[in-house]
Structures are given as structure tokens and as C-alpha cells.
Amino acid sequence: MEADFKEPIEISANTYLVGKREGSPLERNVYLRVFKAGGKSVNMVIDPGPPTDFEVLSVKLAKVIEDPKNVQIVFLNHQDPDVSYNTVYFQKLNPNLVIVTTQDTWRVVKYFGLNDKNFRAVESFPNYRVMLSTGQRLIFVPTPFLHSKGACMVYDPETQILFSGDFFGGLSSESSGIYATDKDWDGIKAFHQIYMPSKEAIGLAINAIRKLEPPPLVIAAQHGSIIEGELVERFIIKMQTIEVGIDLIKDTKLNASLRDVLNEIISAVSRKIPKEKIDSALKHFTSGRAFPDLAVIRDGKVMEIKFDAVGVFTGIVKGLINNSDPDTRALIKAKAIKLLLDRDLPLIDLEYGDRVEVPELFEE
């Protein structure tokens, strides 16, 4: 049964997805956590999103907490407007609103017109932990430089949901739903390769997640789909292996080499595959499908690979294979392997989009 995006979606007890979902490549996920105990309640919104989404957000909030003015806490992962700007409206609705974020994030986000008296610094809580008036705890998990110096996740031990901000966020595809599947990994990988600075920064964040007790059962990011169940561990392991940001910039030689191989493959099959089918294999990497473009495509030729060279190579080759007859499919695979070997490039698993690691057969 498909989720009704016009309604708040309860993803766990008293925890709701309340943001606007519109089928865009960059969805903005806003979450509401209602803490209840002992006759008390505290309403917290996590990453309230941009002003373009405020009307939809307000309607959904009203269905859970009667009125948006009943939001008492806003938590901000970082300062980007698509994450934080609606805090301005919540402050106007509730002058006693408490805004929780890091000092580095506050230093920038306050220029939206937020009041210093509303601010509580994550760093002010002992051991990055706080007990609410309802008796429930929150744990703050700094993730410096992912992708802002002051970025910080918030963990709810009661529901075991990690609200991760941009970390583990992903670009959505036409098949993406509220909850992630294995198919959503490509969008997560592309998002991180575009926006995250380095493997080292990711490694520090993964180590922090590993220390959480109890361990998270759900990762609720600000973009893309919610990760739950076995995918939590699977995607954490995958995240440890990808190259991003500055690591990719260092690998410009591989980008250019794989671009040249792609163009040779396209040229070799151009007499066997109709032009419209070749264009279909290429269009995934041009405006309208990916955000932003992972590659520059012009007149049926790959002009430049900007990010994720191995992923772009795999995607285009698989697209050509899927648009071919059996004999041409075999030709494409053989051509790809020969060209990679001729140029001393790493072999690429066309099924999973990873470099093929050659095992050592002999010990030194």
C-alpha cells in the first residue's frame, strides 16, 4: 500500500514524516517527534525545511499537534536554507521556541533573523546528552564537515532513530519511496560524492554511529528515503568504501580515461543500436534525471565525467546493454573489458558498479 503523502506518516511511535514530498530528485524530509510521559509532552521538529514547503508542513503538523505554534523545539543539522529556513516561521508563531544546534551552525543560521535568546548550543549539554522534561533522552552526534563544519545528527534512543541530516541522504529516482531499498544506494552514493568532502570525514562519523547504544534501527536523513532494517548495516558498510569530494578530484585521470573508453564503446555499437536507444542510455546523466549532472553529454558523446566515474561508466554501459540484442550485448561487454585492460584501468563489475578486486593467490 502506497503512503499518502498528503498525511503525516508515522514512521515510529510518536515520530512522523511531515515534510513536502513532490517526486523531485532532492526531497526535503522534515520530521516531528512528540515526546510524551507523565502527563507532559514536548514537540520537536527536526530540520524544518525551506519556505516553499511551509504550507504543506503546517497542515501536516496541525493534524498531529493541533497547531504549528505548538512546536517547542527545532533541531537543526546545519544551516542550509533547505534544512533550516522555516525555523524563522516557527519562531514567529512561538516566541518561546528553543532552537538546538551547534555553535558553528548558529553563527550562520542566526542571520535568517533568529533570536539569540532562543538558541541552545549542542556543546552546552554534558557529553552531548540532554534529558527532556518528559524523561526521554536525546544524544547529539557531531559530524564535522558532512557537509558543514557544524553539522550534527540527533539520536533518539527510545525509538532508535538516528536523524542524520544530509549524511546518508540521497538523490531520489522515479522509483524511490518513503523507505529505502537496495536500489536507492546509487542515489545515496551520488549525493555524497557531490556534497561530502572526504572519506576521512565520513569515517569519523561512522565511528561515532558505531558507539551509539542501543544501536540505531533506523536512519532518517533529510533527503531521499528512510533507511531501516538490514539496510542500516549494509549501507553503513558501503558508506565506508566510497570515495567522495576531494578524493574524487584527485582521480581526474581515471575520469578522463573512462570517458574515452565510453566514447569508443558508443562509437563501436553506433551501427548496431539505433540512435534513440543510445540517447536513452545517456539521458540518465543529463539534466532532468540526475541532480546535478554527473556527466556532460553532447551530441551522443560523453564530454566530461564530473563525479562517480565508475558509476557513470557502469550506468551507461548497462544502458547500452539493456537496449541491445543478445549478440550486441556480448560485443559491448567484451569491448568494455578489452578497452579497460588495454589502458591498464581497473576492471569494473558491470552488475554492481564497483571496481573488481583481484585476490592474492600467493603469500609473500
N, C-alpha and C positions, 0 to 999 in steps of 0.2 A: 504494500500500500504506500503510495507516494505521500510525502509530507505536504501539508497545506501551508505554504509559505506566508499566507496572509494571517496566520495564527501564531502565537508563541509556541515554540516546540520545546517540550520538557525533555531535556537530554539526561537528566538525573533528578533525584528528589530535590524539589525546590530550586532547580537550576534550569534556565531557559535560554534558548537561542531566540533573540528578539530583533535582530537586525534585518535590514532590507536584503532580500535575495532576488536577483533580477536576471540570472543566467549570463552574467558578464565574466570575462576572464579573471577579473580581480574582485571577488566578492568581499564585502566588509562584514565580518561576523561580530555582532555585539551580544554580550551575554549578561543575563540578570541572575544573580544569586540571592535568594531570600533566606536569611538565617532566622530560625525560629527555635525558641526554647524558653521555658519558664514564663510563658505569657508575654515575652518580649519578641520583637522582630527587628531585623536590620536589613535594609535593601541596598545591595551593592551592584552597580553596573560596571562591567569590565570593558574597556576600550569602546567608548560610546559612539565613535564613528564621525562621519562628515555631515555638514548641514543638509546636503541633498537627501540624506536618509532620515532626517529627524522626524518628519511627519509619520512615516511608517513606524519608526521606533516608538514614538509616543503612543500610537494606537495600541501597539502590542503590549507596552508596559502597563497601560491602563487596564488591560484585561487581566493582569496578574496582581498589580498593586494599587488599582483603582485610579491613580493619578500619577503622572511623571514627577510631580513635585514631591512625591513620597520617596524618591531616590535620595538616600542619605550619604552614600559613599560612591565616589567614582575612582576606580583604579586605572591608571594609565601605564601601559607598557613603555611607550616612548612618545615623542612629540609630533609625529607626522599628522597633518590635518585629517587624513582618512581614518586615523585612530582616535584622535583626541578632541577635535574641534567642538563637538556637541556638548562638551563639558561647560562651555560658555552658557548654553541654554539651561542646563541643569542648575548652574549657579544662580541664574536669574529666577528660576522657579523656586529654588530653596536656598536662601541666603546662608543657611547654616550647613550647607553641603560640605563634606570633607573630601578633599582630593588627595589621594595617596599615590605617590610616585617617587622616583629618585631625585636627588638634588640636581643632577645633571639634566634630567628631563625638565624639571620645574624651571630651571634657569632660562629655558627657551619657551616652554609652553605658556608661561605666565603672560607673555606678550599678546596672547589672544584676548587679554582683558580679564584674566583670572586674579582673584584676590589672595594676597599672601596669607591672610588670616585663615583661609580655607585649607591651606596646604599642610600635610603631614608627610615628612620625609621617611622613606623606607629605611634609611640609615638610622633614624631615631629609635627604631624598635630593637630591643636587645636580641641579638642573634638572628635578626631579620624575622622575628616571630611576634605575633600580636594575638591577644585574646579579646574577642568581641564581648559586648555586654550580654550576649546570649550564651556565652560559654564556649562557643566554637572558635577554633584557631585558624589563622592564616599564616602561611610560610612564604616569604618573598625570596625569589631566586634570581639574583642579578645575572644578566647575560651580556656583559660589556661588548660593545661593537657589533651586536647582532640585531639590527644593523646600525644602532646608535650607541654611543658611549654609555648612556644612562639606561639602556634597555633593561627591563626586569620582568620576569614572569611572576605569577602568583599561584600558589598551590593550596588547594582546599583538601586537607587530609580526610575530612568526613566523607566526601563523595569520591575522593581520589582522582579529582580532575585537575590537571595542570593547564592553566590558562597561559598559553605560551607566546602570545603576541605574534610577531612576524616569524619567529622561529617555528619551524615545521609548518609554516603557511605555504600555500601552493597556488599556482595558476589553475583555474578551473577550465575544464573542457565541456563539450556538449553533453558528455555522459556523466559528469560529476554530480553527485548527490550530496545530501547532508552528511552522510557518513562515508568515509574513505574506503576504497577498495585498492587492490594492488595496482590497478590501472592509474590511480591518482599519483603514484610515485613520480612519474615523469614530470608532472606539473610542479610538484614539490621540489624536485631536483633543479628544474629550470629556474624557479623563483629564487632559490638560494644561490645558484650560480650567477644570477643577475645582481642580487642585492646584498649578499653576505660577503664579508671582506676576506676571510681566510679559513683554512682548515683548523688552524690553531685556536681561533676564537670559538669555532664550533666544538672542538674537543673540550675546551674548558666548560662549556655549557652542558655537554653530555655528562661530564664527570659530576657536575652539580645535580643533574637529574638522578644519576645513579645513587646518590646519597640520600634521596628522599625516602622517608619512612612514614607510612607504608608506601610502596612504590606506586606511581600513577597507573591507573587503569584506562585513563582517557587523556588525550592531548587535544585541547580545544584552542586552535590557533585563530588569529584574526582574519586570515584569508584562507580560502579553499574549503576543504571538508574536515570533519571531526574524525580523529584517529582513535580507534578503540580496539579492545580485544588483542588478538595476536599481532595485529599490525603495529601496536605500540612498540614492542620489542623489535620487530622486523624492520621498521622504519628507523629506529634509533641506530641499529647496526648499519643500515645503509647510509645513514647520515654521516657516520664516522669515516666513510670511504670516499665521499665525493670531493672533487676539487672545485673551489669557488673563488670568485673575486680575483685577488692578486695572484693566486695560484694559477688561474687560467690565463691571465695576462702574460705570465711568464712563458706560457706554452703556445705563443703565436705561431711558431714554426709548424707545430702539429696542425693548427687551424688551416694554414695555407696549404699544407701537404694534402690534408683530407679534402679540402676544396678542389684541388687539382684532380684527385682521384675521382671524386664525384662527377666532375665535368667530363672526364674520359669515359666513365660508365654511361652517362647520359648520351654522349656522342655515339658510343658503340651500339646502343639499343634504339637510337632515334629512327632507324629504318624498320624496326620491328614492332615498335609501340606507337600508336597514334599520338600526335602532339597533345591532344586534350588530356590523354591519360598521363603523359609526362607532367603536364601542368598541374594535374590533380595531385600527383605525388609531391610536388614542390610547394603547393599553396599553403600547406600547414605551417610553413615557416615564414609566411608573409603576413602583412597587416590584416587583422580581422580574425585570425585564429590563435596566434600566439601573442603574448604581451610582455615586453615589447618584442620586436622581431629578433629571432635567434640568428637569422642569416639574411643576407641581402640577395634577392633573386631578381634577375632581369633577363627578359627575352629567353626564358628557358635555360638560363645558366646561373650557376652559383657564383656570385661576385665576391662574397665575403662571408665567413662564418664568424659571428660575433661572440657567441657563448656556446658552451657544451658541444665542442666539435664532434666528439664520439656520438653523442645523442643525435645531433643533426645528421651525421653520416648514416647512422643506423636508420633513422626515420625516413630519410629519402630513399635509401636502398630498399627498405621494406615496402615503401610506397610503390616503387617501380616493380618490385616482385609481385605485389598484390594486383597490379594492373597488367600482368603479362600472362601469356600462355605457358604451359609446363616447360617447353623447350627453352623459351626465353628466360624463364626463371632460373634454370640451371646455368645458362650463359651468364646472367647477372652475378650469381653467386661466385662462379669460377673467375669471372673478370675481377670482381672485388678482391678476392683472395690473392690473385696473381699480382694485381697492382700494389696492394699493401706489401706483399713480400718483395717485389722489385724495388720498392722505395725504402726498404728496411723500417717500415712502420709497424706498430703493434697490430696483431690480428684482433679483429673485433667480432664478438659474438652478436650476430645479427638478430638473434631472438631476444636477448636481454639488454643489448646496448652497452655492454661492458668490454673492456679490454680482456683478451684471453691470456691468462697467466700460464706460462709454460712450467710444468713441475720439474723439480730437480730429480734426476734419476739416480745420481751417484752422490755419495757423501765425500767430502774432501778428506 
